């Protein structure tokens, strides 16, 4: 996938094959680059300034470094994390999350309801409670959610009435039901009861609602999913213009500079060189939250005979180098300087519905180079 990205970035910067065709080539390159990132069109930037949920920002910082390169590969379950804010904006403990942005090919691995517990109300007298039972129900009948047949229990636990902070409830099966049948999504109901199951009025424990509380405390649904994408490269033969020669020559000039510089490059041993990817430069900074760009790196240099261990050659490359040096077979070139270790990157961005998504993409950064 890294090779595809480098080619597309080069094409997006082209001023050839002609000035008139540059716009078409750039648009086509950016379209293909979006396909690498699993999108058909770039999401529109949010209409107003929007702060991403702190949970998603913290998760990104835990998984990736400042450039988005994965530093902790075992944290994410799957390659996508989606967050959704409650759409009811009600003070009642009813919640509704619209999941239309979840793709049909995404496998739901885990779904969590995140609720912010407020400081408990002060109570007087000997009837003060120390614990309560919080239950989360999947609403089956919106008109009668309190009826036994109108809801299904998803999670329940005892909570202390001391302190405040986030509480997380697993609701995976309900979300799987909703993604299979969108019309079955009637929302969630949360109840607070005493230890014996008796209702508490007024409830001593409350959760922040989507209407009257700060953005950072709003109810949120978090989905951990996997779309099955694993570093697949895209075919590049169908760019406008028919022949591949124009873009190939422009690519060489874009990545490696003038001919005199390229001649010097061939004298340098195979090694890794910086290659900055700036999302603002390609017009994506309005919807990408983090990172603002990253260093993809690229491999450049010669693989002369004899290949030393510092060039990290494969056995096949060693044999090819010997055959090339001794000219034992016509048309056998010297080995190529290519990435031999690739890292994934992570993007934190706003999707078409202004939900915040964390997505991991394989094989996007050259970790090291070798002669292959």
C-alpha contacts under 8 A as a table, 3 or more apart, distances in Angstrom:
res1	aa1	res2	aa2	distance
1	X	4	X	5.18
1	X	5	X	6.38
1	X	36	X	7.64
1	X	231	X	5.47
1	X	232	X	5.92
1	X	233	X	4.59
1	X	234	X	7.55
1	X	362	X	7.51
1	X	363	X	5.60
1	X	364	X	6.28
2	X	5	X	5.08
2	X	6	X	6.23
2	X	296	X	7.74
2	X	342	X	7.99
2	X	363	X	5.71
2	X	364	X	4.68
2	X	365	X	6.42
2	X	366	X	7.34
3	X	6	X	5.20
3	X	7	X	6.23
3	X	233	X	7.96
4	X	7	X	5.24
4	X	8	X	6.20
4	X	233	X	6.22
4	X	234	X	6.64
4	X	236	X	7.89
5	X	8	X	5.12
5	X	9	X	6.08
5	X	33	X	6.55
5	X	36	X	7.42
5	X	364	X	7.54
6	X	9	X	5.18
6	X	10	X	6.18
7	X	10	X	5.17
7	X	11	X	6.19
7	X	251	X	6.86
8	X	11	X	5.00
8	X	12	X	6.06
8	X	29	X	5.12
8	X	30	X	6.94
8	X	32	X	7.05
8	X	33	X	6.07
9	X	12	X	5.05
9	X	13	X	6.56
9	X	29	X	7.25
9	X	30	X	7.80
9	X	33	X	7.74
9	X	277	X	7.87
10	X	13	X	5.34
10	X	14	X	6.44
10	X	251	X	5.75
10	X	254	X	6.06
10	X	255	X	6.80
11	X	14	X	5.13
11	X	25	X	6.71
11	X	26	X	6.15
11	X	29	X	5.78
11	X	247	X	7.18
11	X	250	X	7.80
11	X	251	X	6.68
12	X	25	X	6.89
12	X	26	X	4.22
12	X	27	X	7.27
12	X	29	X	5.37
12	X	30	X	6.28
12	X	282	X	7.73
13	X	26	X	6.81
13	X	254	X	7.79
14	X	17	X	7.94
14	X	22	X	6.44
14	X	25	X	7.63
14	X	26	X	7.03
14	X	250	X	6.95
14	X	251	X	7.94
14	X	254	X	7.31
15	X	18	X	6.71
15	X	19	X	6.01
15	X	22	X	5.50
16	X	19	X	6.18
16	X	21	X	7.44
16	X	22	X	6.12
16	X	246	X	7.86
16	X	247	X	7.90
16	X	250	X	6.59
17	X	21	X	6.89
17	X	22	X	7.15
17	X	246	X	5.99
17	X	247	X	7.17
17	X	250	X	7.39
18	X	21	X	5.29
18	X	22	X	6.20
19	X	22	X	5.23
19	X	23	X	7.93
20	X	23	X	6.97
21	X	24	X	5.34
21	X	25	X	6.25
22	X	25	X	5.14
22	X	26	X	6.05
23	X	26	X	5.15
23	X	27	X	6.09
24	X	27	X	5.19
24	X	28	X	6.11
25	X	28	X	5.14
25	X	29	X	6.02
25	X	239	X	7.88
25	X	240	X	7.23
26	X	29	X	5.04
26	X	30	X	6.12
27	X	30	X	5.22
27	X	31	X	6.10
28	X	31	X	5.01
28	X	32	X	6.26
28	X	239	X	7.31
29	X	32	X	5.17
29	X	33	X	6.13
30	X	33	X	4.84
30	X	34	X	6.18
30	X	282	X	7.84
31	X	34	X	5.16
31	X	35	X	6.55
31	X	40	X	7.25
31	X	41	X	7.34
32	X	35	X	4.96
32	X	36	X	6.51
33	X	36	X	5.06
33	X	37	X	6.63
34	X	37	X	5.00
34	X	38	X	6.29
34	X	39	X	5.15
34	X	40	X	6.27
34	X	41	X	6.84
34	X	42	X	7.10
35	X	38	X	4.77
35	X	39	X	5.15
35	X	40	X	6.14
36	X	39	X	7.53
36	X	233	X	7.67
36	X	234	X	7.36
37	X	361	X	7.36
39	X	42	X	6.91
42	X	284	X	7.52
43	X	287	X	6.47
43	X	350	X	7.11
43	X	351	X	5.55
43	X	352	X	4.83
44	X	286	X	7.51
44	X	287	X	6.55
44	X	351	X	7.84
44	X	352	X	6.36
45	X	286	X	4.88
45	X	287	X	4.72
45	X	350	X	7.33
45	X	354	X	7.98
46	X	49	X	6.61
46	X	50	X	6.86
46	X	286	X	7.80
46	X	287	X	7.19
46	X	350	X	7.46
46	X	354	X	6.12
51	X	215	X	7.74
52	X	56	X	7.02
52	X	57	X	6.97
52	X	356	X	6.47
53	X	56	X	5.47
53	X	57	X	6.60
53	X	215	X	7.82
53	X	216	X	6.12
53	X	356	X	7.64
54	X	57	X	5.00
54	X	58	X	6.01
54	X	216	X	6.70
55	X	58	X	5.18
55	X	59	X	6.07
56	X	59	X	5.00
56	X	60	X	6.17
56	X	83	X	7.66
56	X	348	X	7.95
56	X	356	X	7.48
56	X	357	X	7.87
56	X	358	X	7.27
57	X	60	X	5.17
57	X	61	X	6.30
57	X	348	X	7.82
58	X	61	X	5.10
58	X	62	X	6.14
59	X	62	X	5.06
59	X	63	X	6.18
60	X	63	X	5.23
60	X	64	X	5.79
60	X	346	X	7.51
60	X	348	X	6.96
60	X	358	X	6.99
61	X	64	X	5.36
61	X	65	X	6.32
61	X	66	X	7.43
62	X	65	X	7.79
62	X	72	X	7.18
63	X	70	X	5.84
63	X	71	X	5.88
63	X	72	X	5.00
63	X	73	X	6.92
63	X	75	X	6.66
63	X	76	X	7.57
64	X	67	X	7.45
64	X	68	X	4.99
64	X	69	X	5.22
64	X	70	X	4.38
64	X	71	X	5.11
64	X	72	X	6.75
64	X	345	X	7.45
64	X	346	X	6.61
65	X	68	X	5.24
65	X	69	X	5.59
65	X	70	X	6.61
65	X	71	X	6.28
66	X	69	X	7.51
66	X	291	X	6.50
67	X	291	X	5.60
67	X	292	X	7.72
67	X	293	X	6.47
67	X	294	X	4.77
67	X	295	X	7.12
68	X	290	X	7.14
68	X	291	X	5.57
68	X	294	X	6.75
68	X	345	X	5.12
68	X	346	X	4.94
68	X	347	X	6.56
69	X	294	X	7.87
69	X	343	X	6.93
69	X	344	X	5.98
69	X	345	X	4.27
69	X	346	X	6.29
69	X	365	X	7.73
70	X	73	X	6.09
70	X	343	X	7.02
70	X	344	X	5.72
70	X	345	X	5.49
70	X	346	X	6.62
72	X	75	X	6.12
73	X	76	X	6.94
74	X	77	X	7.71
76	X	79	X	6.67
76	X	80	X	7.92
76	X	224	X	7.81
77	X	80	X	7.98
77	X	109	X	7.26
77	X	224	X	6.23
77	X	225	X	7.21
77	X	226	X	7.86
78	X	109	X	7.38
78	X	224	X	6.52
78	X	225	X	5.42
78	X	226	X	4.49
78	X	227	X	7.92
79	X	224	X	7.82
79	X	225	X	6.54
79	X	226	X	5.14
79	X	227	X	7.14
79	X	359	X	5.78
79	X	360	X	5.08
79	X	361	X	7.46
80	X	224	X	5.93
80	X	225	X	5.16
80	X	226	X	5.75
80	X	227	X	7.47
80	X	357	X	7.22
80	X	358	X	5.77
80	X	359	X	4.48
80	X	360	X	6.40
81	X	222	X	6.92
81	X	223	X	5.53
81	X	224	X	4.63
81	X	225	X	6.20
81	X	357	X	5.76
81	X	358	X	5.00
81	X	359	X	6.36
82	X	222	X	5.66
82	X	223	X	5.05
82	X	224	X	6.65
82	X	225	X	7.86
82	X	355	X	7.33
82	X	356	X	6.29
82	X	357	X	4.59
82	X	358	X	6.45
83	X	220	X	6.64
83	X	221	X	5.64
83	X	222	X	4.56
83	X	223	X	6.43
83	X	355	X	6.03
83	X	356	X	5.54
83	X	357	X	6.28
84	X	97	X	6.28
84	X	98	X	7.39
84	X	99	X	7.75
84	X	220	X	5.55
84	X	221	X	5.07
84	X	222	X	6.52
84	X	355	X	5.72
84	X	356	X	7.38
85	X	97	X	6.52
85	X	210	X	7.82
85	X	218	X	6.96
85	X	219	X	6.11
85	X	220	X	4.68
85	X	221	X	6.48
85	X	355	X	7.57
86	X	89	X	6.66
86	X	95	X	5.80
86	X	96	X	5.43
86	X	97	X	5.28
86	X	210	X	6.16
86	X	218	X	7.42
86	X	219	X	5.78
86	X	220	X	6.13
86	X	221	X	7.70
87	X	95	X	7.08
87	X	96	X	5.46
87	X	97	X	5.95
87	X	98	X	7.37
87	X	210	X	7.56
88	X	94	X	7.29
88	X	95	X	5.91
88	X	96	X	5.81
88	X	210	X	7.24
89	X	209	X	6.62
89	X	210	X	4.44
89	X	211	X	4.52
90	X	93	X	7.35
90	X	94	X	7.03
90	X	95	X	7.89
90	X	209	X	6.47
90	X	210	X	6.50
90	X	211	X	6.11
91	X	209	X	5.63
91	X	210	X	7.60
91	X	211	X	6.94
91	X	212	X	7.78
92	X	209	X	7.83
93	X	189	X	5.95
93	X	190	X	5.34
93	X	191	X	7.15
93	X	207	X	7.85
93	X	209	X	7.64
94	X	187	X	7.06
94	X	188	X	5.67
94	X	189	X	4.72
94	X	190	X	6.55
95	X	187	X	5.49
95	X	188	X	5.04
95	X	189	X	6.51
95	X	219	X	7.93
96	X	185	X	7.94
96	X	186	X	7.10
96	X	187	X	4.37
96	X	188	X	6.37
97	X	187	X	6.82
97	X	221	X	7.11
99	X	102	X	5.75
99	X	179	X	7.28
100	X	103	X	7.82
101	X	351	X	7.84
101	X	352	X	7.59
101	X	353	X	7.18
102	X	106	X	6.86
102	X	179	X	7.68
103	X	106	X	5.43
103	X	227	X	7.99
104	X	179	X	7.87
105	X	227	X	5.82
105	X	228	X	7.75
106	X	225	X	6.02
106	X	226	X	5.37
106	X	227	X	4.31
106	X	228	X	7.37
107	X	225	X	5.35
107	X	226	X	5.22
107	X	227	X	6.30
108	X	111	X	7.36
108	X	172	X	7.58
108	X	175	X	7.81
108	X	176	X	6.45
108	X	223	X	7.09
108	X	224	X	6.44
108	X	225	X	4.71
108	X	226	X	6.97
109	X	172	X	7.44
109	X	223	X	7.61
109	X	224	X	5.58
109	X	225	X	5.24
109	X	226	X	7.33
110	X	170	X	7.49
110	X	171	X	7.83
110	X	172	X	5.30
110	X	223	X	5.94
110	X	224	X	5.13
110	X	225	X	7.05
111	X	170	X	5.95
111	X	171	X	5.45
111	X	172	X	4.39
111	X	175	X	6.72
111	X	221	X	7.13
111	X	222	X	5.76
111	X	223	X	4.56
111	X	224	X	6.32
112	X	168	X	6.22
112	X	169	X	5.48
112	X	170	X	4.66
112	X	171	X	5.68
112	X	172	X	6.92
112	X	221	X	5.75
112	X	222	X	5.15
112	X	223	X	6.49
113	X	168	X	5.56
113	X	169	X	5.08
113	X	170	X	6.43
113	X	171	X	6.72
113	X	219	X	7.54
113	X	220	X	6.05
113	X	221	X	4.73
113	X	222	X	6.50
114	X	166	X	6.53
114	X	167	X	5.82
114	X	168	X	4.68
114	X	169	X	6.67
114	X	219	X	5.89
114	X	220	X	5.11
114	X	221	X	6.07
114	X	222	X	7.38
115	X	166	X	5.62
115	X	167	X	5.31
115	X	168	X	6.49
115	X	207	X	6.18
115	X	208	X	6.97
115	X	217	X	7.68
115	X	218	X	7.31
115	X	219	X	5.01
115	X	220	X	6.75
116	X	164	X	7.43
116	X	165	X	5.43
116	X	166	X	4.36
116	X	167	X	6.18
116	X	207	X	5.37
116	X	208	X	5.49
116	X	217	X	5.69
116	X	218	X	7.12
116	X	219	X	6.85
117	X	164	X	5.03
117	X	165	X	5.12
117	X	166	X	5.90
117	X	167	X	6.77
117	X	205	X	7.35
117	X	206	X	6.06
117	X	207	X	4.50
117	X	208	X	6.43
118	X	163	X	7.82
118	X	164	X	5.17
118	X	165	X	6.91
118	X	205	X	7.12
118	X	206	X	5.69
118	X	207	X	5.54
118	X	208	X	6.36
119	X	162	X	7.46
119	X	163	X	5.84
119	X	164	X	5.14
119	X	205	X	7.53
119	X	206	X	7.76
120	X	161	X	6.16
120	X	162	X	6.95
120	X	163	X	7.39
120	X	164	X	7.83
120	X	204	X	5.72
120	X	205	X	5.27
120	X	206	X	7.01
121	X	204	X	5.63
121	X	205	X	7.06
122	X	204	X	7.95
123	X	128	X	6.11
123	X	204	X	7.98
124	X	127	X	7.49
124	X	128	X	6.74
125	X	128	X	6.52
129	X	132	X	7.35
129	X	161	X	7.50
129	X	194	X	7.97
129	X	204	X	7.92
130	X	160	X	5.95
130	X	161	X	5.48
130	X	162	X	7.56
131	X	158	X	6.44
131	X	159	X	5.53
131	X	160	X	4.52
131	X	161	X	5.56
131	X	194	X	7.39
131	X	195	X	7.11
132	X	158	X	5.57
132	X	159	X	5.55
132	X	160	X	6.67
132	X	161	X	7.15
132	X	192	X	6.65
132	X	193	X	5.75
132	X	194	X	4.93
132	X	195	X	5.72
132	X	205	X	7.92
133	X	156	X	6.90
133	X	157	X	5.65
133	X	158	X	4.48
133	X	159	X	6.26
133	X	192	X	5.70
133	X	193	X	5.12
133	X	194	X	5.96
133	X	195	X	6.09
133	X	197	X	7.50
134	X	156	X	5.56
134	X	157	X	5.58
134	X	158	X	6.29
134	X	159	X	7.03
134	X	190	X	6.99
134	X	191	X	5.73
134	X	192	X	4.71
134	X	193	X	6.55
135	X	153	X	7.20
135	X	154	X	7.64
135	X	155	X	5.78
135	X	156	X	4.20
135	X	157	X	6.69
135	X	190	X	5.62
135	X	191	X	5.32
135	X	192	X	6.67
136	X	153	X	6.15
136	X	154	X	5.59
136	X	155	X	5.20
136	X	156	X	6.23
136	X	169	X	7.73
136	X	188	X	6.92
136	X	189	X	5.86
136	X	190	X	4.60
136	X	191	X	6.72
137	X	151	X	5.87
137	X	152	X	5.19
137	X	153	X	4.43
137	X	154	X	5.30
137	X	155	X	7.18
137	X	188	X	5.63
137	X	189	X	5.06
137	X	190	X	6.24
138	X	151	X	5.46
138	X	152	X	5.04
138	X	153	X	6.38
138	X	154	X	6.49
138	X	174	X	6.49
138	X	186	X	7.63
138	X	187	X	6.43
138	X	188	X	4.86
138	X	189	X	6.49
139	X	142	X	6.27
139	X	145	X	5.85
139	X	150	X	6.19
139	X	151	X	4.49
139	X	152	X	6.58
139	X	185	X	7.86
139	X	186	X	5.43
139	X	187	X	5.56
139	X	188	X	5.37
139	X	189	X	6.41
140	X	145	X	7.00
140	X	149	X	7.52
140	X	150	X	4.94
140	X	151	X	4.99
140	X	152	X	7.07
140	X	184	X	7.33
140	X	186	X	6.26
141	X	144	X	5.41
141	X	145	X	5.60
141	X	149	X	7.79
141	X	150	X	4.61
141	X	151	X	6.83
141	X	186	X	7.05
142	X	145	X	5.53
142	X	150	X	7.36
142	X	186	X	5.89
142	X	187	X	7.98
144	X	147	X	5.60
144	X	150	X	5.57
145	X	148	X	7.92
145	X	150	X	4.63
145	X	151	X	5.67
145	X	189	X	7.64
146	X	150	X	6.30
146	X	151	X	7.09
147	X	150	X	4.97
147	X	151	X	7.08
148	X	151	X	6.26
149	X	152	X	7.64
153	X	156	X	7.76
154	X	170	X	7.57
154	X	171	X	5.96
154	X	174	X	7.68
155	X	169	X	6.43
155	X	170	X	6.71
155	X	171	X	7.13
160	X	163	X	7.85
161	X	204	X	7.36
161	X	205	X	6.58
171	X	174	X	5.69
171	X	175	X	6.69
172	X	175	X	5.37
172	X	176	X	6.31
173	X	176	X	5.07
173	X	177	X	6.26
174	X	177	X	5.07
174	X	178	X	6.33
175	X	178	X	4.95
175	X	179	X	6.18
176	X	179	X	5.26
176	X	180	X	6.26
177	X	180	X	5.28
177	X	181	X	6.16
177	X	184	X	7.16
177	X	185	X	7.87
178	X	181	X	5.09
178	X	182	X	4.99
178	X	183	X	7.25
178	X	184	X	5.66
178	X	185	X	5.11
179	X	182	X	5.70
181	X	184	X	5.62
181	X	185	X	7.62
182	X	185	X	5.75
183	X	186	X	7.59
192	X	199	X	6.94
192	X	200	X	7.00
192	X	203	X	6.43
192	X	205	X	7.20
193	X	196	X	7.68
193	X	197	X	5.38
193	X	198	X	5.50
193	X	199	X	4.65
193	X	200	X	5.57
193	X	203	X	7.57
194	X	197	X	5.22
194	X	198	X	5.21
194	X	199	X	6.17
194	X	200	X	6.23
195	X	198	X	7.29
199	X	203	X	7.80
200	X	203	X	4.82
200	X	204	X	7.24
201	X	204	X	7.84
203	X	206	X	6.92
208	X	212	X	7.76
208	X	213	X	6.06
208	X	217	X	6.17
208	X	218	X	6.10
208	X	219	X	6.88
209	X	212	X	6.24
209	X	213	X	6.14
209	X	217	X	7.89
209	X	218	X	5.87
209	X	219	X	6.38
210	X	213	X	6.46
210	X	215	X	7.87
210	X	218	X	4.96
210	X	219	X	6.17
213	X	217	X	6.48
213	X	218	X	6.68
214	X	217	X	5.52
214	X	218	X	6.71
215	X	218	X	5.47
226	X	229	X	7.90
229	X	232	X	6.99
230	X	361	X	7.69
230	X	362	X	6.15
231	X	361	X	7.06
231	X	362	X	4.87
231	X	363	X	5.67
235	X	238	X	7.58
236	X	239	X	6.63
237	X	244	X	7.00
238	X	242	X	7.23
239	X	242	X	6.98
239	X	244	X	7.94
241	X	244	X	7.79
243	X	246	X	6.96
244	X	247	X	5.91
244	X	248	X	6.12
245	X	248	X	5.06
245	X	249	X	6.13
246	X	249	X	5.48
246	X	250	X	6.25
247	X	250	X	4.97
247	X	251	X	5.87
248	X	251	X	5.04
248	X	252	X	6.37
249	X	252	X	5.19
249	X	253	X	6.39
250	X	253	X	5.08
250	X	254	X	6.00
251	X	254	X	5.02
251	X	255	X	6.06
252	X	255	X	5.45
252	X	256	X	5.79
252	X	257	X	7.35
253	X	256	X	5.49
253	X	257	X	4.83
253	X	258	X	6.23
253	X	259	X	7.80
254	X	257	X	5.85
256	X	261	X	7.30
256	X	262	X	6.10
257	X	261	X	6.20
257	X	262	X	6.63
258	X	261	X	5.33
258	X	262	X	6.37
259	X	262	X	5.01
259	X	263	X	6.28
260	X	263	X	5.20
260	X	264	X	6.57
261	X	264	X	5.17
261	X	265	X	6.25
262	X	265	X	4.86
262	X	266	X	6.50
263	X	266	X	5.41
263	X	267	X	7.09
264	X	267	X	5.32
264	X	268	X	6.87
265	X	268	X	5.21
265	X	300	X	7.25
265	X	301	X	5.63
265	X	302	X	7.51
266	X	269	X	7.56
266	X	301	X	5.36
266	X	302	X	5.10
267	X	301	X	6.96
267	X	302	X	6.26
268	X	301	X	5.11
268	X	302	X	5.95
269	X	300	X	7.91
269	X	301	X	4.81
269	X	302	X	4.88
269	X	303	X	6.38
269	X	304	X	7.81
269	X	311	X	7.86
270	X	299	X	6.89
270	X	300	X	5.53
270	X	301	X	3.89
270	X	302	X	5.12
270	X	303	X	6.11
270	X	311	X	6.55
270	X	337	X	5.50
270	X	369	X	6.94
270	X	370	X	6.57
270	X	371	X	7.01
271	X	299	X	5.76
271	X	300	X	5.80
271	X	301	X	6.17
271	X	311	X	7.90
271	X	337	X	7.57
271	X	368	X	7.66
271	X	369	X	5.69
271	X	370	X	7.29
272	X	297	X	6.47
272	X	298	X	5.75
272	X	299	X	4.70
272	X	300	X	6.49
272	X	366	X	7.72
272	X	368	X	6.25
272	X	369	X	5.77
273	X	297	X	5.48
273	X	298	X	5.40
273	X	299	X	6.11
273	X	300	X	7.01
274	X	295	X	6.37
274	X	296	X	7.08
274	X	297	X	4.42
274	X	298	X	6.43
275	X	295	X	5.45
275	X	296	X	5.43
275	X	297	X	4.46
275	X	298	X	6.22
276	X	293	X	7.26
276	X	294	X	5.98
276	X	295	X	4.56
276	X	296	X	6.27
276	X	297	X	7.23
277	X	293	X	5.31
277	X	294	X	5.31
277	X	295	X	5.99
277	X	296	X	6.69
278	X	281	X	5.32
278	X	282	X	6.78
278	X	292	X	6.60
278	X	293	X	4.44
278	X	294	X	6.81
279	X	282	X	5.30
279	X	283	X	6.18
279	X	284	X	5.08
279	X	285	X	5.41
279	X	288	X	7.83
279	X	292	X	5.90
279	X	293	X	5.34
280	X	283	X	4.99
280	X	284	X	5.59
280	X	285	X	4.64
280	X	286	X	7.97
280	X	292	X	7.13
280	X	293	X	7.81
281	X	284	X	7.68
283	X	286	X	7.47
284	X	287	X	6.12
284	X	288	X	6.32
285	X	288	X	5.26
285	X	289	X	7.39
285	X	292	X	6.78
286	X	289	X	7.87
287	X	349	X	5.69
287	X	350	X	5.34
287	X	351	X	7.57
288	X	291	X	7.24
288	X	292	X	7.23
288	X	347	X	7.10
288	X	348	X	6.19
288	X	349	X	4.30
288	X	350	X	6.52
289	X	292	X	7.12
289	X	347	X	7.66
289	X	348	X	5.39
289	X	349	X	4.99
289	X	350	X	7.33
290	X	293	X	7.80
290	X	347	X	6.00
290	X	348	X	5.14
290	X	349	X	6.94
291	X	294	X	6.90
291	X	347	X	6.58
291	X	348	X	7.27
295	X	365	X	7.19
296	X	364	X	6.47
296	X	365	X	4.43
296	X	366	X	6.17
297	X	365	X	6.26
297	X	366	X	5.47
297	X	367	X	7.80
298	X	338	X	7.97
298	X	339	X	7.43
298	X	366	X	6.23
299	X	337	X	5.96
299	X	338	X	5.43
299	X	339	X	6.19
299	X	366	X	7.67
299	X	369	X	5.81
300	X	337	X	5.89
300	X	338	X	7.46
301	X	337	X	6.20
302	X	336	X	7.31
302	X	337	X	6.60
303	X	307	X	6.63
303	X	311	X	7.57
303	X	321	X	7.99
303	X	334	X	6.68
303	X	335	X	5.92
303	X	336	X	6.49
303	X	337	X	6.61
303	X	371	X	5.93
304	X	307	X	6.21
304	X	321	X	7.36
304	X	334	X	7.20
305	X	321	X	5.85
305	X	322	X	6.83
305	X	325	X	6.47
306	X	318	X	7.93
306	X	321	X	7.19
306	X	322	X	7.46
307	X	311	X	6.52
307	X	313	X	6.83
307	X	318	X	6.54
307	X	321	X	7.42
308	X	311	X	5.62
308	X	312	X	7.41
308	X	313	X	7.63
309	X	312	X	5.24
309	X	313	X	6.77
311	X	369	X	7.59
311	X	370	X	5.10
311	X	371	X	5.90
312	X	369	X	7.58
312	X	370	X	4.83
312	X	371	X	6.28
313	X	316	X	7.95
313	X	317	X	5.79
313	X	318	X	6.33
313	X	370	X	5.78
313	X	371	X	4.75
313	X	372	X	5.89
314	X	317	X	5.07
314	X	318	X	6.33
314	X	371	X	7.04
314	X	372	X	5.86
315	X	318	X	5.08
315	X	319	X	6.34
316	X	319	X	5.23
316	X	320	X	6.13
316	X	372	X	7.20
317	X	320	X	4.96
317	X	321	X	5.98
317	X	335	X	5.61
317	X	371	X	6.43
317	X	372	X	4.86
318	X	321	X	5.09
318	X	322	X	6.36
319	X	322	X	5.20
319	X	323	X	6.27
320	X	323	X	5.16
320	X	324	X	6.05
320	X	332	X	7.31
320	X	333	X	7.65
320	X	334	X	6.60
320	X	335	X	6.57
321	X	324	X	5.10
321	X	325	X	6.06
321	X	333	X	7.86
321	X	334	X	5.39
321	X	335	X	6.20
322	X	325	X	5.11
322	X	326	X	6.11
323	X	326	X	5.32
323	X	327	X	5.67
323	X	328	X	5.21
323	X	329	X	6.56
323	X	332	X	7.30
324	X	327	X	4.93
324	X	328	X	6.78
324	X	329	X	7.25
324	X	332	X	5.67
324	X	333	X	5.90
324	X	334	X	5.83
325	X	328	X	7.99
325	X	334	X	7.93
327	X	330	X	6.69
327	X	332	X	7.86
329	X	332	X	6.17
335	X	371	X	5.73
335	X	372	X	5.34
336	X	371	X	5.37
336	X	372	X	5.44
337	X	369	X	6.58
337	X	370	X	5.58
337	X	371	X	4.72
337	X	372	X	6.50
338	X	369	X	5.47
338	X	370	X	5.71
338	X	371	X	6.35
338	X	372	X	6.69
339	X	342	X	6.83
339	X	366	X	5.50
339	X	367	X	7.08
339	X	368	X	5.74
339	X	369	X	4.29
339	X	370	X	6.20
340	X	366	X	7.59
340	X	367	X	7.47
340	X	368	X	5.88
340	X	369	X	5.25
340	X	370	X	5.74
341	X	366	X	6.11
341	X	367	X	4.96
341	X	368	X	5.34
341	X	369	X	7.06
342	X	362	X	7.91
342	X	363	X	4.93
342	X	364	X	6.61
342	X	365	X	5.42
342	X	366	X	4.80
342	X	367	X	5.10
342	X	368	X	7.43
343	X	362	X	6.55
343	X	363	X	5.21
343	X	364	X	5.95
343	X	365	X	4.98
343	X	366	X	6.52
343	X	367	X	6.15
344	X	360	X	6.67
344	X	361	X	5.33
344	X	362	X	4.20
344	X	363	X	5.12
344	X	364	X	5.31
344	X	365	X	6.41
345	X	360	X	5.76
345	X	361	X	5.43
345	X	362	X	6.72
345	X	363	X	7.91
345	X	364	X	6.20
345	X	365	X	7.30
346	X	358	X	6.80
346	X	359	X	5.51
346	X	360	X	4.35
346	X	361	X	6.23
347	X	357	X	7.86
347	X	358	X	5.66
347	X	359	X	5.38
347	X	360	X	6.54
348	X	356	X	6.95
348	X	357	X	5.65
348	X	358	X	4.50
348	X	359	X	6.64
349	X	356	X	5.59
349	X	357	X	5.41
349	X	358	X	6.64
350	X	353	X	7.55
350	X	354	X	4.97
350	X	355	X	5.44
350	X	356	X	4.65
350	X	357	X	6.22
351	X	354	X	5.14
351	X	355	X	5.49
351	X	356	X	6.38
351	X	357	X	6.74
352	X	355	X	7.43
361	X	364	X	6.76
363	X	366	X	7.66
366	X	369	X	7.20
